Amino acid sequence: MMYQLLQSMFSSIFPGTADSGQRKEKRTILPAAHEKRVNSATSVDSIAEDIKRLEEAFSNGQPLESGMEINITLQELLRIVPRNRPRKDAYRHLQRVLKDEMGVILTIKSRKDGKKKD
Protein backbone atom coordinates (compact mmCIF):
# COMPACT_ATOMS: atom_id res chain seq x y z
CA MET A 1 0.00 0.00 0.00
CA MET A 2 2.70 2.41 1.03
CA TYR A 3 4.76 1.42 -2.01
CA GLN A 4 1.88 2.21 -4.36
CA LEU A 5 1.32 5.58 -2.70
CA LEU A 6 5.00 6.54 -3.01
CA GLN A 7 5.08 5.32 -6.57
CA SER A 8 2.03 7.35 -7.58
CA MET A 9 3.47 10.45 -5.88
CA PHE A 10 6.80 9.98 -7.58
CA SER A 11 5.18 9.44 -10.99
CA SER A 12 3.07 12.60 -10.59
CA ILE A 13 6.19 14.66 -9.79
CA PHE A 14 8.34 13.05 -12.49
CA PRO A 15 6.01 11.82 -15.22
CA GLY A 16 7.26 9.05 -17.47
CA THR A 17 9.82 7.74 -14.98
CA ALA A 18 7.68 5.24 -13.13
CA ASP A 19 7.76 1.88 -14.78
CA SER A 20 5.54 -0.06 -12.41
CA GLY A 21 8.63 -0.74 -10.32
CA GLN A 22 10.34 -2.92 -12.88
CA ARG A 23 13.26 -2.18 -15.11
CA LYS A 24 13.23 -3.26 -18.67
CA GLU A 25 16.59 -4.62 -19.63
CA LYS A 26 17.75 -4.94 -23.16
CA ARG A 27 19.80 -8.07 -23.56
CA THR A 28 21.79 -9.15 -26.53
CA ILE A 29 22.15 -12.85 -27.10
CA LEU A 30 25.55 -13.72 -28.46
CA PRO A 31 26.35 -16.99 -30.20
CA ALA A 32 28.31 -19.54 -28.24
CA ALA A 33 32.08 -19.43 -28.65
CA HIS A 34 32.16 -22.74 -30.52
CA GLU A 35 29.63 -21.41 -33.04
CA LYS A 36 32.02 -18.59 -34.01
CA ARG A 37 34.73 -21.02 -35.09
CA VAL A 38 34.81 -21.86 -38.74
CA ASN A 39 34.79 -25.49 -39.77
CA SER A 40 38.32 -26.53 -40.75
CA ALA A 41 37.13 -27.79 -44.13
CA THR A 42 35.57 -24.39 -44.80
CA SER A 43 38.82 -22.69 -43.75
CA VAL A 44 40.82 -24.58 -46.33
CA ASP A 45 38.18 -23.92 -49.00
CA SER A 46 38.19 -20.19 -48.28
CA ILE A 47 41.93 -19.93 -48.91
CA ALA A 48 42.16 -22.62 -51.57
CA GLU A 49 43.27 -20.07 -54.16
CA ASP A 50 46.15 -18.95 -51.92
CA ILE A 51 47.27 -22.55 -51.42
CA LYS A 52 47.02 -23.20 -55.16
CA ARG A 53 49.27 -20.19 -55.86
CA LEU A 54 51.82 -21.40 -53.29
CA GLU A 55 51.80 -24.88 -54.88
CA GLU A 56 52.46 -23.37 -58.29
CA ALA A 57 55.32 -21.27 -56.94
CA PHE A 58 57.02 -23.84 -54.69
CA SER A 59 56.15 -27.33 -55.91
CA ASN A 60 55.45 -26.96 -59.63
CA GLY A 61 51.69 -27.30 -59.17
CA GLN A 62 51.99 -30.45 -57.03
CA PRO A 63 50.35 -30.53 -53.59
CA LEU A 64 52.46 -29.17 -50.75
CA GLU A 65 54.01 -31.96 -48.69
CA SER A 66 53.64 -32.34 -44.96
CA GLY A 67 56.80 -31.27 -43.17
CA MET A 68 57.66 -28.75 -45.87
CA GLU A 69 58.99 -25.37 -44.74
CA ILE A 70 58.53 -22.27 -46.87
CA ASN A 71 60.76 -19.32 -45.99
CA ILE A 72 59.77 -16.23 -47.93
CA THR A 73 60.02 -12.47 -47.69
CA LEU A 74 56.87 -10.43 -47.34
CA GLN A 75 57.54 -8.72 -50.68
CA GLU A 76 57.77 -12.05 -52.52
CA LEU A 77 54.65 -13.39 -50.82
CA LEU A 78 52.70 -10.25 -51.73
CA ARG A 79 53.51 -10.93 -55.40
CA ILE A 80 52.40 -14.57 -55.18
CA VAL A 81 49.44 -14.18 -52.82
CA PRO A 82 48.33 -10.52 -52.86
CA ARG A 83 46.62 -8.90 -49.87
CA ASN A 84 45.05 -5.48 -49.36
CA ARG A 85 47.04 -5.05 -46.15
CA PRO A 86 50.77 -5.44 -46.86
CA ARG A 87 51.67 -6.75 -43.39
CA LYS A 88 52.71 -10.14 -42.06
CA ASP A 89 49.58 -10.37 -39.93
CA ALA A 90 47.43 -10.45 -43.09
CA TYR A 91 48.73 -14.00 -43.65
CA ARG A 92 48.14 -15.42 -40.15
CA HIS A 93 45.06 -17.38 -41.20
CA LEU A 94 46.93 -18.88 -44.16
CA GLN A 95 49.86 -19.79 -41.90
CA ARG A 96 47.54 -21.44 -39.37
CA VAL A 97 45.66 -23.48 -41.98
CA LEU A 98 48.88 -24.59 -43.68
CA LYS A 99 50.36 -25.69 -40.35
CA ASP A 100 47.27 -27.29 -38.78
CA GLU A 101 45.70 -28.91 -41.84
CA MET A 102 48.65 -29.67 -44.09
CA GLY A 103 51.72 -29.76 -41.83
CA VAL A 104 53.45 -27.00 -43.84
CA ILE A 105 55.31 -24.21 -42.04
CA LEU A 106 55.16 -20.79 -43.72
CA THR A 107 57.77 -18.37 -42.35
CA ILE A 108 57.44 -14.77 -43.51
CA LYS A 109 60.38 -12.38 -43.17
CA SER A 110 59.91 -8.63 -43.41
CA ARG A 111 62.39 -5.78 -43.59
CA LYS A 112 61.30 -4.66 -40.13
CA ASP A 113 62.29 -7.97 -38.49
CA GLY A 114 66.03 -7.25 -38.50
CA LYS A 115 65.99 -3.64 -37.34
CA LYS A 116 67.09 -2.89 -33.79
CA LYS A 117 66.58 0.31 -31.84
CA ASP A 118 69.69 1.97 -30.36
ZIJO-V697903 format. One record per residue. N is the residue number from 1. PSI is psi in radians with two decimals (* if undefined). OMEGA is omega in whole degrees, -180 to 180 (999 if undefined). D_CENTER is the distance of its C-alpha to the mean C-alpha in whole Angstrom. Layout:
N	PSI	OMEGA	D_CENTER
N	PSI	OMEGA	D_CENTER
This chain:
1	-0.87	-180	56
2	-0.68	179	55
3	-0.76	-180	51
4	-0.65	179	52
5	-0.83	179	55
6	-0.67	-180	52
7	-0.76	180	50
8	-0.64	177	52
9	-0.78	-179	53
10	-0.74	-179	50
11	-0.48	177	49
12	-0.54	178	52
13	-0.77	-179	51
14	1.45	-177	48
15	2.51	177	47
16	-0.04	-180	44
17	-0.46	180	42
18	2.39	-174	44
19	0.67	-176	42
20	0.55	174	44
21	0.06	-178	43
22	2.49	176	39
23	2.46	175	36
24	2.10	-179	34
25	2.38	176	30
26	2.09	-178	27
27	2.43	177	24
28	2.26	179	21
29	2.07	180	20
30	2.61	177	16
31	2.69	179	15
32	2.71	-177	16
33	-0.67	-178	13
34	-0.34	178	14
35	-0.39	180	13
36	-0.48	-178	10
37	2.48	-180	9
38	2.42	177	10
39	2.41	-176	13
40	-0.57	178	14
41	-0.68	177	16
42	-0.65	179	14
43	-0.83	-179	12
44	-0.70	179	15
45	-0.64	-177	16
46	-0.42	179	13
47	0.38	-179	14
48	-0.64	179	18
49	-0.70	178	19
50	-0.77	-180	17
51	-0.70	179	19
52	-0.74	179	22
53	-0.69	177	22
54	-0.69	178	22
55	-0.73	179	25
56	-0.65	-177	27
57	-0.59	-172	27
58	-0.27	-179	27
59	0.53	176	29
60	0.70	177	31
61	-0.11	178	29
62	2.71	179	29
63	2.54	177	26
64	2.43	-177	25
65	2.53	176	26
66	2.42	-179	25
67	-0.13	180	26
68	2.48	176	26
69	2.25	178	24
70	2.00	176	23
71	2.12	-173	24
72	2.62	175	23
73	2.75	180	23
74	-0.68	-179	20
75	-0.73	178	23
76	-0.75	-179	24
77	-0.64	178	21
78	-0.54	177	20
79	-0.65	-178	23
80	-0.84	-177	22
81	1.51	-175	19
82	2.58	176	18
83	2.70	176	15
84	-0.57	-179	16
85	1.89	-177	14
86	1.09	179	17
87	2.75	179	15
88	-0.63	-176	14
89	-0.27	177	11
90	-0.26	-178	10
91	0.14	-178	11
92	-0.76	-179	9
93	-0.75	177	8
94	-0.78	178	12
95	-0.77	-178	13
96	-0.77	-179	12
97	-0.76	179	13
98	-0.76	-178	16
99	-0.87	-174	17
100	-0.71	-174	16
101	-0.50	-173	18
102	-0.18	180	20
103	0.42	-179	21
104	2.31	-180	21
105	2.12	178	20
106	1.98	180	19
107	2.14	-178	20
108	2.19	178	19
109	2.40	176	22
110	2.89	180	22
111	-0.46	-178	25
112	-0.31	-176	24
113	-0.65	-174	23
114	-0.14	-177	27
115	2.40	178	28
116	2.54	177	30
117	2.43	177	31
118	*	999	34
